[in-house]
């Protein structure tokens, strides 16, 4: 059974609203110019909530697999549903353009990375925003966050297992990754998408925030903690 902190649920809703407003036309009075930064807040919030609910529960590799399967069933069904809807739209477009000769400014399955077969299979495996040679905004552009978070969750599970639930060892490794983030990006960006590292960095920031919360949660009220985490 997972634990919920209502104040964080409120922040999640506000962050989702900010991201939605960011996608309004820039001429709209509702447009928020830096609204995309709320996505990184989501990553940190995920690190906090996942640590809260699972850090003490992962003791064996079997626990890691059970944890990852839960993440899979939480993320994948809606992802595959949207992907199949987009595929259906492209198939319909292809049929209409080729059999009814309807004029259009574009073609179905445009000959670039957006609707390529290789990108489709990356989406099936949630790898579109992990490998560098993939185009993370292909097919369903919004799903890049699902791709990065899914494998970040797996990294969290492995790191929790390796550190044997020792939060100080976990914090040390997380701090080292955040501190040497730029160096890691330079060397590993040959193979991995830098946006994947962004997800990991902010996720670990959320994990560290949780461990701080563990220490001070009985000394300050929720409002002060929310200000600190922001």
Buried (B, 14 or more C-beta within 10 A) or exposed (E): EEEEBEBBEEBBEEBEEBBEBBEEEEEEEEEBEEBEEBBBBBBBBBBBBBBBBBBEEBEEEEBBEBBBEEBBEEBBEEBBEBBEEBBEEBEEBEEEBEEEEEEEEEEBBEEEBBBBEEBBEBBBEBBBBBBBEBBBBBBBBEBBBBBBBBBBBBBBBBBBBEBEEEBEEBBEEBEEBBEEBEEBBEEBEEEBBEBBBBBBBBBBBBBBBBBBBEEEEEEEEEEEBBEEBE
